Amino acid sequence: MLAERITDDRMLVFGDPRLLDWTARQIPHVGSAAGWHREGAKALGIIDWEGHLLAAMVVHGYNPLHGDAQISMAATSPRWASKATISKLLAYPFKQLGCQRITTLIPSRNFRALRFNVGLGFVQEGVARRGFGSDDCVILGLLREDAERWCK
């Protein structure tokens, strides 16, 4: 597991497969993390100095041919989200993987996640009716150029 200091009270952790399981438990609409483990998905986490996990982002479905990946995020509270932490998370798909875009799928009833992602610059690109069983799936995309304000 790798760790990098972001701020005085936050660290980025990478390479711990337990982050995949934790994220899947927080957002049960994605199913189990077994598929993420099989495909080699990568997870990044934000922890505080006491070692408490505050948020995690899983990058999965990476397609290097098209420069596209899907992300799934979960958090224990909104206090993890600072410009520095968001910058570190988004730098992974855009700078390290070279993605041109990332996609996220959010249940339509999750107003907090929808508002948060739109605030990051994601644009709603569609809705898959009943994509999450009894709930619709909102499809959001973020292009590299629209993420530049975070990844500088």
Secondary structure, DSSP 8 states (H G I E B T S, - for coil): -EEEEEETTEEEEES-THHHHHHHHH-GGG--SHHHHHHT-EEEEEEETT--EEEEEEEEEEETTTTEEEEEEEES-GGG--HHHHHHHHHIIIIIS--SEEEEEEETT-HHHHHHHHHHT-EEEEEEEEEETTEEEEEEEEEHHHHHHHH-
